[in-house]
Amino acid sequence: MYRVVIFIFFSVTLNLWASDISLLKINKQEIIEQQKKEIEANSEKLKYDWISPLNLSTSYSKSDTDKDFISDSSIGLGQDIFRSGGIFYKIDYADIKLQNSLTSLALQNTSLYEELFIGLLKLQKLRLILEQAHYALLNSEIEVFLKTQQYKTGDVDITELNRALREKNILLKTELTANQAIVESEIELKKLTDMELKSISIPKFTLISKNEYEKSNYNLSIASLSTEVSDKEYKILRSNYLPTLSVNGAYGYMDNPNENFSDDYYNVGAVLSMPLDYNYDVTLQESKASYMRKKLEIQDTKIDELSFYEAGRSKIKNYEEHSAVTQENIELYIKLIDIVQKALKSGLKTGYDLKTLQNTKMVDELEIEINKINIQIELAQLIFVTKNGESYYE
């Protein structure tokens, strides 16, 4: 498992830092870069924090006779050389924690691109919805006109005319809502990028296999690495209660001018120690329970992620089936338009019938385009939770 984790780590980090993140705002790029430096520095500190610092000291003293003036300078070190495996666990802990943090940062980086591309797709969708509302409104205006004429001749009552007017008002509000949503969407997207939104090319997303989704899923990698981190934390804690062997030494120089005395000195020693703590068992049990909980949570994360994948595929299939039905309606409208155009020439149908059918056909054609965008949104959500998302902005 450890080798798998190492492989995932290097795959993620090499792709992450080799990629071009120019689509994002400069400050967001800098934040990511500083986070990376912070993570690496913290890892380096953790890896070597078991090494004790050198202690430098200098002292000057006088005796009560005011004749002696003694100076003493020394350098000393007390260093653990054996902690029942604790030193090696700390080094492993620093490496795995680095992998975990960089994988989390890779997910954060990829999530920004997910937000950007999905935001752009939703912006396209809103514009199509606005165009749909325009054609539906044209039909509504035709219906209001016809109902008004029929009301004047007594062919319909006021209820029918009111219904047509209410539907027209609903469509007018839909246009206003869509326009406002477009403005708000553009504002949010400009928080992510300095580029002109129209100049950004949106990638064409494709479905990845379930096996690839599971293998490259960031959340599953993070869950696995978090368990490894917890395991090392438990082993480090356990080693703190086991025997420790330390060596210490000092070298110094003492000088007393009044006594015409100066000399250097040194001392070395070794200490074998083991703490006795009343809470030893409980503390270890707590740490081990934390490790076991995270180990079990990997399965929960796997269930959640695979369920998300299946839900996404189901939505995609539903959009495809919906588009297929809509396409059948369009084929029917094409036939009806042809019939009405012929009838129009013979005076059997009015131009209002033709325009209504043409507008309705446009509404359905736009519906298919909206479904295509919905599918792309679902695909993007599946892709950007995996390291495969990096290939769409490198």
Kinemage of the C-alpha trace (Angstrom):
@kinemage 1
@onewidth
@group {chain A} dominant
@subgroup {mainchain}
@vectorlist {calphas} color= white
{ca met a 1} P 0.000 0.000 0.000
{ca tyr a 2} L 2.863 2.349 0.838
{ca arg a 3} L 4.333 1.954 -2.653
{ca val a 4} L 0.929 2.766 -4.158
{ca val a 5} L 0.737 5.913 -2.046
{ca ile a 6} L 4.228 6.989 -3.125
{ca phe a 7} L 3.280 6.465 -6.780
{ca ile a 8} L 0.107 8.523 -6.394
{ca phe a 9} L 2.066 11.258 -4.648
{ca phe a 10} L 4.695 11.663 -7.336
{ca ser a 11} L 2.092 11.441 -10.105
{ca val a 12} L 0.063 14.212 -8.477
{ca thr a 13} L 2.906 16.552 -7.602
{ca leu a 14} L 4.727 16.283 -10.928
{ca asn a 15} L 1.537 17.051 -12.840
{ca leu a 16} L 0.466 19.793 -10.455
{ca trp a 17} L 3.625 21.866 -10.540
{ca ala a 18} L 4.360 21.257 -14.228
{ca ser a 19} L 0.958 22.578 -15.264
{ca asp a 20} L 0.153 26.031 -16.584
{ca ile a 21} L -2.213 27.808 -14.266
{ca ser a 22} L -2.340 31.074 -16.225
{ca leu a 23} L -6.138 31.023 -16.461
{ca leu a 24} L -6.397 31.831 -12.773
{ca lys a 25} L -5.904 35.255 -11.253
{ca ile a 26} L -2.304 36.072 -10.328
{ca asn a 27} L -3.080 36.284 -6.613
{ca lys a 28} L -4.670 32.823 -6.666
{ca gln a 29} L -1.593 31.417 -8.403
{ca glu a 30} L 0.632 33.046 -5.790
{ca ile a 31} L -1.493 31.718 -2.924
{ca ile a 32} L -1.136 28.182 -4.296
{ca glu a 33} L 2.621 28.606 -4.736
{ca gln a 34} L 3.055 29.957 -1.196
{ca gln a 35} L 0.952 27.126 0.192
{ca lys a 36} L 3.245 24.678 -1.588
{ca lys a 37} L 6.338 26.337 -0.085
{ca glu a 38} L 4.730 26.347 3.364
{ca ile a 39} L 3.913 22.635 3.081
{ca glu a 40} L 7.442 21.758 1.962
{ca ala a 41} L 9.052 23.846 4.721
{ca asn a 42} L 6.817 22.275 7.351
{ca ser a 43} L 7.725 18.814 6.069
{ca glu a 44} L 11.436 19.581 6.242
{ca lys a 45} L 11.019 20.834 9.805
{ca leu a 46} L 9.097 17.715 10.838
{ca lys a 47} L 11.635 15.399 9.224
{ca tyr a 48} L 14.551 16.736 11.245
{ca asp a 49} L 12.963 17.974 14.459
{ca trp a 50} L 14.371 14.950 16.314
{ca ile a 51} L 17.865 16.414 15.903
{ca ser a 52} L 18.753 18.417 18.990
{ca pro a 53} L 20.270 21.891 18.597
{ca leu a 54} L 23.818 22.750 19.636
{ca asn a 55} L 23.860 24.743 22.851
{ca leu a 56} L 26.411 27.581 22.905
{ca ser a 57} L 27.095 29.325 26.200
{ca thr a 58} L 29.467 31.940 27.536
{ca ser a 59} L 29.698 33.115 31.130
{ca tyr a 60} L 31.748 35.579 33.105
{ca ser a 61} L 31.948 35.568 36.866
{ca lys a 62} L 33.751 37.274 39.732
{ca ser a 63} L 34.478 35.823 43.138
{ca asp a 64} L 33.591 37.639 46.343
{ca thr a 65} L 37.202 38.831 46.683
{ca asp a 66} L 36.783 40.831 43.469
{ca lys a 67} L 40.134 39.513 42.388
{ca asp a 68} L 39.059 36.500 40.406
{ca phe a 69} L 37.565 37.027 37.040
{ca ile a 70} L 36.628 33.774 35.321
{ca ser a 71} L 35.326 33.317 31.783
{ca asp a 72} L 33.822 30.061 30.604
{ca ser a 73} L 32.701 29.316 27.038
{ca ser a 74} L 31.311 25.983 25.924
{ca ile a 75} L 29.408 24.127 23.253
{ca gly a 76} L 27.171 21.225 24.224
{ca leu a 77} L 24.861 18.695 22.615
{ca gly a 78} L 22.390 16.164 23.949
{ca gln a 79} L 21.129 13.895 21.204
{ca asp a 80} L 18.780 10.904 21.118
{ca ile a 81} L 20.276 8.158 18.972
{ca phe a 82} L 17.647 5.487 19.659
{ca arg a 83} L 13.950 5.942 20.397
{ca ser a 84} L 12.634 2.430 19.849
{ca gly a 85} L 11.987 3.223 16.207
{ca gly a 86} L 10.592 6.683 16.899
{ca ile a 87} L 13.223 8.476 14.812
{ca phe a 88} L 12.400 6.447 11.697
{ca tyr a 89} L 8.661 6.867 12.324
{ca lys a 90} L 9.120 10.652 12.481
{ca ile a 91} L 10.942 10.700 9.155
{ca asp a 92} L 8.236 8.505 7.566
{ca tyr a 93} L 5.559 10.686 9.171
{ca ala a 94} L 7.043 13.839 7.618
{ca asp a 95} L 7.188 12.222 4.154
{ca ile a 96} L 3.618 10.903 4.248
{ca lys a 97} L 2.253 14.143 5.694
{ca leu a 98} L 3.967 15.989 2.828
{ca gln a 99} L 2.298 13.677 0.309
{ca asn a 100} L -1.077 14.150 1.982
{ca ser a 101} L -0.773 17.945 2.078
{ca leu a 102} L 0.372 18.203 -1.537
{ca thr a 103} L -2.450 15.914 -2.673
{ca ser a 104} L -4.938 18.131 -0.820
{ca leu a 105} L -3.370 21.180 -2.464
{ca ala a 106} L -3.640 19.489 -5.871
{ca leu a 107} L -7.355 18.951 -5.214
{ca gln a 108} L -7.706 22.592 -4.183
{ca asn a 109} L -5.981 23.726 -7.371
{ca thr a 110} L -8.078 21.444 -9.568
{ca ser a 111} L -11.248 22.576 -7.786
{ca leu a 112} L -10.534 26.151 -8.860
{ca tyr a 113} L -10.513 25.027 -12.486
{ca glu a 114} L -13.671 23.018 -11.902
{ca glu a 115} L -15.324 26.151 -10.537
{ca leu a 116} L -14.101 28.185 -13.512
{ca phe a 117} L -15.108 25.769 -16.277
{ca ile a 118} L -18.429 24.793 -14.725
{ca gly a 119} L -19.150 28.473 -14.158
{ca leu a 120} L -18.501 29.151 -17.840
{ca leu a 121} L -20.742 26.227 -18.834
{ca lys a 122} L -23.526 27.504 -16.592
{ca leu a 123} L -23.099 30.938 -18.133
{ca gln a 124} L -23.619 29.395 -21.587
{ca lys a 125} L -26.654 27.574 -20.243
{ca leu a 126} L -28.161 30.803 -18.889
{ca arg a 127} L -27.750 32.458 -22.276
{ca leu a 128} L -29.531 29.550 -23.945
{ca ile a 129} L -32.318 29.741 -21.358
{ca leu a 130} L -32.621 33.451 -22.147
{ca glu a 131} L -32.852 32.658 -25.872
{ca gln a 132} L -35.436 29.963 -25.134
{ca ala a 133} L -37.501 32.462 -23.175
{ca his a 134} L -37.324 34.852 -26.143
{ca tyr a 135} L -38.876 32.312 -28.559
{ca ala a 136} L -41.414 31.188 -25.972
{ca leu a 137} L -42.327 34.850 -25.434
{ca leu a 138} L -42.871 35.310 -29.168
{ca asn a 139} L -45.352 32.433 -29.074
{ca ser a 140} L -46.985 33.896 -25.980
{ca glu a 141} L -47.432 37.245 -27.709
{ca ile a 142} L -49.067 35.480 -30.646
{ca glu a 143} L -51.389 33.653 -28.266
{ca val a 144} L -52.308 36.867 -26.413
{ca phe a 145} L -53.047 38.578 -29.725
{ca leu a 146} L -55.230 35.699 -30.920
{ca lys a 147} L -57.039 35.401 -27.572
{ca thr a 148} L -57.688 39.153 -27.598
{ca gln a 149} L -59.228 38.922 -31.043
{ca gln a 150} L -61.294 35.895 -30.018
{ca tyr a 151} L -62.429 37.686 -26.845
{ca lys a 152} L -63.571 40.672 -28.914
{ca thr a 153} L -65.669 38.398 -31.125
{ca gly a 154} L -67.003 36.467 -28.122
{ca asp a 155} L -65.334 33.185 -29.067
{ca val a 156} L -63.495 32.924 -25.692
{ca asp a 157} L -64.199 34.320 -22.233
{ca ile a 158} L -61.948 36.539 -20.130
{ca thr a 159} L -60.495 33.501 -18.329
{ca glu a 160} L -58.712 32.316 -21.450
{ca leu a 161} L -57.333 35.773 -22.143
{ca asn a 162} L -56.151 36.140 -18.524
{ca arg a 163} L -54.381 32.789 -18.710
{ca ala a 164} L -52.518 33.872 -21.853
{ca leu a 165} L -51.542 37.175 -20.223
{ca arg a 166} L -50.286 35.415 -17.059
{ca glu a 167} L -48.137 33.054 -19.126
{ca lys a 168} L -46.679 36.032 -20.988
{ca asn a 169} L -45.851 37.746 -17.683
{ca ile a 170} L -44.162 34.586 -16.402
{ca leu a 171} L -41.967 34.483 -19.486
{ca leu a 172} L -41.092 38.171 -19.122
{ca lys a 173} L -40.014 37.498 -15.527
{ca thr a 174} L -38.001 34.499 -16.744
{ca glu a 175} L -36.119 36.797 -19.119
{ca leu a 176} L -35.413 39.282 -16.325
{ca thr a 177} L -34.270 36.514 -13.982
{ca ala a 178} L -31.995 35.000 -16.625
{ca asn a 179} L -30.468 38.388 -17.427
{ca gln a 180} L -29.735 39.030 -13.742
{ca ala a 181} L -28.320 35.526 -13.305
{ca ile a 182} L -25.975 36.144 -16.260
{ca val a 183} L -24.686 39.369 -14.678
{ca glu a 184} L -24.137 37.672 -11.296
{ca ser a 185} L -22.446 34.678 -12.931
{ca glu a 186} L -20.022 36.924 -14.821
{ca ile a 187} L -19.154 38.767 -11.594
{ca glu a 188} L -18.384 35.490 -9.813
{ca leu a 189} L -16.248 34.211 -12.696
{ca lys a 190} L -14.202 37.420 -12.740
{ca lys a 191} L -13.162 36.593 -9.171
{ca leu a 192} L -11.342 33.581 -10.610
{ca thr a 193} L -9.733 34.931 -13.764
{ca asp a 194} L -8.478 38.163 -15.301
{ca met a 195} L -9.053 36.882 -18.829
{ca glu a 196} L -11.982 37.936 -20.965
{ca leu a 197} L -14.630 35.276 -20.366
{ca lys a 198} L -15.445 35.003 -24.078
{ca ser a 199} L -11.785 34.310 -24.865
{ca ile a 200} L -11.551 31.265 -22.593
{ca ser a 201} L -11.879 28.000 -24.483
{ca ile a 202} L -13.922 25.451 -22.546
{ca pro a 203} L -12.539 21.908 -22.905
{ca lys a 204} L -14.708 19.067 -24.182
{ca phe a 205} L -15.066 16.706 -21.238
{ca thr a 206} L -15.400 12.948 -21.702
{ca leu a 207} L -16.496 10.194 -19.354
{ca ile a 208} L -13.729 8.337 -17.536
{ca ser a 209} L -14.149 4.698 -16.601
{ca lys a 210} L -15.233 3.703 -13.116
{ca asn a 211} L -11.905 1.975 -12.562
{ca glu a 212} L -9.941 5.062 -13.582
{ca tyr a 213} L -12.208 7.265 -11.461
{ca glu a 214} L -11.518 5.131 -8.397
{ca lys a 215} L -7.787 4.809 -9.074
{ca ser a 216} L -7.159 8.540 -9.554
{ca asn a 217} L -9.723 9.962 -7.103
{ca tyr a 218} L -8.226 12.692 -4.911
{ca asn a 219} L -10.534 12.092 -1.958
{ca leu a 220} L -9.700 8.392 -1.852
{ca ser a 221} L -5.971 9.194 -2.024
{ca ile a 222} L -6.314 11.751 0.774
{ca ala a 223} L -8.281 9.291 2.928
{ca ser a 224} L -5.595 6.628 2.411
{ca leu a 225} L -2.748 9.033 3.167
{ca ser a 226} L -4.544 10.408 6.230
{ca thr a 227} L -4.735 6.846 7.560
{ca glu a 228} L -0.998 6.413 6.970
{ca val a 229} L -0.340 9.675 8.824
{ca ser a 230} L -2.476 8.507 11.749
{ca asp a 231} L -0.615 5.189 11.826
{ca lys a 232} L 2.753 6.962 12.069
{ca glu a 233} L 1.399 9.272 14.785
{ca tyr a 234} L 0.392 6.222 16.805
{ca lys a 235} L 3.809 4.584 16.373
{ca ile a 236} L 5.629 7.810 17.312
{ca leu a 237} L 3.480 8.150 20.430
{ca arg a 238} L 4.096 4.528 21.388
{ca ser a 239} L 7.866 4.965 20.970
{ca asn a 240} L 7.768 7.877 23.420
{ca tyr a 241} L 6.918 5.392 26.193
{ca leu a 242} L 9.668 2.926 25.257
{ca pro a 243} L 13.411 3.041 26.106
{ca thr a 244} L 15.412 5.953 24.689
{ca leu a 245} L 19.191 6.084 24.400
{ca ser a 246} L 20.789 9.509 24.320
{ca val a 247} L 24.359 10.736 24.171
{ca asn a 248} L 25.512 14.073 25.458
{ca gly a 249} L 28.743 15.909 25.334
{ca ala a 250} L 30.275 19.308 25.860
{ca tyr a 251} L 33.489 21.062 25.042
{ca gly a 252} L 34.520 24.255 26.769
{ca tyr a 253} L 37.299 26.664 27.565
{ca met a 254} L 37.832 28.290 30.986
{ca asp a 255} L 40.117 31.246 31.633
{ca asn a 256} L 41.160 32.999 34.887
{ca pro a 257} L 43.744 35.730 34.167
{ca asn a 258} L 44.294 36.562 37.834
{ca glu a 259} L 45.313 33.022 38.641
{ca asn a 260} L 47.207 32.685 35.369
{ca phe a 261} L 45.034 29.710 34.611
{ca ser a 262} L 43.392 28.588 31.400
{ca asp a 263} L 42.367 25.210 30.140
{ca asp a 264} L 39.908 23.459 27.887
{ca tyr a 265} L 37.699 20.654 29.015
{ca tyr a 266} L 35.168 18.172 27.683
{ca asn a 267} L 32.708 15.586 28.892
{ca val a 268} L 30.761 12.832 27.224
{ca gly a 269} L 28.063 10.523 28.489
{ca ala a 270} L 25.133 8.311 27.627
{ca val a 271} L 21.662 8.105 29.134
{ca leu a 272} L 19.178 5.252 28.900
{ca ser a 273} L 15.692 6.332 29.935
{ca met a 274} L 12.093 5.195 29.806
{ca pro a 275} L 9.148 7.234 31.123
{ca leu a 276} L 6.552 5.679 33.411
{ca asp a 277} L 3.173 7.319 32.798
{ca tyr a 278} L -0.070 6.398 34.519
{ca asn a 279} L -2.028 7.400 31.365
{ca tyr a 280} L 0.163 5.295 29.068
{ca asp a 281} L -2.518 2.730 28.129
{ca val a 282} L -5.338 5.238 27.733
{ca thr a 283} L -3.232 7.596 25.610
{ca leu a 284} L -2.188 4.801 23.268
{ca gln a 285} L -5.740 3.457 23.073
{ca glu a 286} L -6.974 6.913 22.061
{ca ser a 287} L -4.345 7.232 19.324
{ca lys a 288} L -4.949 3.703 18.040
{ca ala a 289} L -8.710 4.255 18.005
{ca ser a 290} L -8.154 7.378 15.892
{ca tyr a 291} L -6.066 5.343 13.446
{ca met a 292} L -8.656 2.542 13.256
{ca arg a 293} L -11.462 5.060 12.712
{ca lys a 294} L -9.639 6.660 9.776
{ca lys a 295} L -8.910 3.229 8.360
{ca leu a 296} L -12.612 2.379 8.446
{ca glu a 297} L -13.528 5.780 6.983
{ca ile a 298} L -11.637 4.872 3.795
{ca gln a 299} L -14.453 2.463 2.947
{ca asp a 300} L -17.072 5.136 3.639
{ca thr a 301} L -15.205 7.561 1.385
{ca lys a 302} L -15.022 4.907 -1.322
{ca ile a 303} L -18.780 4.292 -1.080
{ca asp a 304} L -19.475 8.042 -1.260
{ca glu a 305} L -17.188 8.611 -4.244
{ca leu a 306} L -18.472 5.625 -6.242
{ca ser a 307} L -22.067 6.649 -5.471
{ca phe a 308} L -21.242 10.127 -6.783
{ca tyr a 309} L -19.873 8.533 -9.952
{ca glu a 310} L -22.988 6.388 -10.452
{ca ala a 311} L -25.283 9.342 -9.788
{ca gly a 312} L -23.398 11.386 -12.377
{ca arg a 313} L -23.664 8.631 -14.983
{ca ser a 314} L -27.386 8.288 -14.250
{ca lys a 315} L -27.952 12.022 -14.764
{ca ile a 316} L -25.997 11.929 -18.013
{ca lys a 317} L -28.136 9.035 -19.265
{ca asn a 318} L -31.295 10.914 -18.285
{ca tyr a 319} L -30.199 14.019 -20.199
{ca glu a 320} L -29.415 11.875 -23.240
{ca glu a 321} L -32.842 10.192 -23.104
{ca his a 322} L -34.535 13.549 -22.622
{ca ser a 323} L -32.704 14.884 -25.690
{ca ala a 324} L -33.760 11.831 -27.710
{ca val a 325} L -37.434 12.484 -26.904
{ca thr a 326} L -36.994 16.184 -27.693
{ca gln a 327} L -35.360 15.285 -31.008
{ca glu a 328} L -38.422 13.203 -31.921
{ca asn a 329} L -40.589 16.256 -31.229
{ca ile a 330} L -38.351 18.366 -33.470
{ca glu a 331} L -38.743 15.839 -36.296
{ca leu a 332} L -42.511 16.092 -35.839
{ca tyr a 333} L -42.372 19.916 -35.898
{ca ile a 334} L -40.355 19.782 -39.137
{ca lys a 335} L -43.131 17.728 -40.738
{ca leu a 336} L -45.848 20.002 -39.349
{ca ile a 337} L -44.023 23.111 -40.558
{ca asp a 338} L -43.861 21.617 -44.037
{ca ile a 339} L -47.605 20.847 -43.929
{ca val a 340} L -48.473 24.339 -42.661
{ca gln a 341} L -46.278 26.024 -45.285
{ca lys a 342} L -48.191 24.159 -48.026
{ca ala a 343} L -51.523 24.950 -46.364
{ca leu a 344} L -50.480 28.579 -46.036
{ca lys a 345} L -50.125 28.859 -49.801
{ca ser a 346} L -53.645 27.544 -50.275
{ca gly a 347} L -55.031 29.841 -47.570
{ca leu a 348} L -56.006 27.017 -45.204
{ca lys a 349} L -53.582 28.096 -42.447
{ca thr a 350} L -52.377 31.443 -41.100
{ca gly a 351} L -48.882 32.784 -40.679
{ca tyr a 352} L -49.434 32.638 -36.908
{ca asp a 353} L -49.583 28.844 -37.053
{ca leu a 354} L -46.300 28.725 -38.944
{ca lys a 355} L -44.514 31.142 -36.585
{ca thr a 356} L -45.790 29.258 -33.518
{ca leu a 357} L -44.445 25.963 -34.823
{ca gln a 358} L -41.113 27.503 -35.832
{ca asn a 359} L -40.691 29.151 -32.435
{ca thr a 360} L -41.589 25.933 -30.627
{ca lys a 361} L -39.079 24.036 -32.742
{ca met a 362} L -36.386 26.573 -31.761
{ca val a 363} L -37.265 26.153 -28.082
{ca asp a 364} L -36.771 22.390 -28.368
{ca glu a 365} L -33.539 22.736 -30.333
{ca leu a 366} L -32.219 25.008 -27.591
{ca glu a 367} L -33.360 22.429 -25.022
{ca ile a 368} L -31.078 19.847 -26.638
{ca glu a 369} L -28.182 22.324 -26.468
{ca ile a 370} L -28.942 22.933 -22.795
{ca asn a 371} L -28.890 19.176 -22.167
{ca lys a 372} L -25.485 18.960 -23.843
{ca ile a 373} L -24.210 21.576 -21.395
{ca asn a 374} L -25.816 19.737 -18.480
{ca ile a 375} L -23.950 16.598 -19.547
{ca gln a 376} L -20.676 18.532 -19.746
{ca ile a 377} L -21.250 19.868 -16.223
{ca glu a 378} L -21.789 16.363 -14.883
{ca leu a 379} L -18.676 15.091 -16.682
{ca ala a 380} L -16.600 17.982 -15.317
{ca gln a 381} L -17.733 17.211 -11.771
{ca leu a 382} L -16.589 13.612 -12.191
{ca ile a 383} L -13.283 14.527 -13.820
{ca phe a 384} L -12.131 17.327 -11.523
{ca val a 385} L -12.366 15.191 -8.396
{ca thr a 386} L -9.596 13.080 -9.948
{ca lys a 387} L -6.056 13.891 -11.056
{ca asn a 388} L -7.289 13.398 -14.652
{ca gly a 389} L -8.666 16.930 -14.373
{ca glu a 390} L -5.119 18.292 -14.648
{ca ser a 391} L -4.980 17.321 -18.333
{ca tyr a 392} L -7.738 19.847 -19.090
{ca tyr a 393} L -5.724 22.889 -18.064
{ca glu a 394} L -2.074 21.926 -18.598
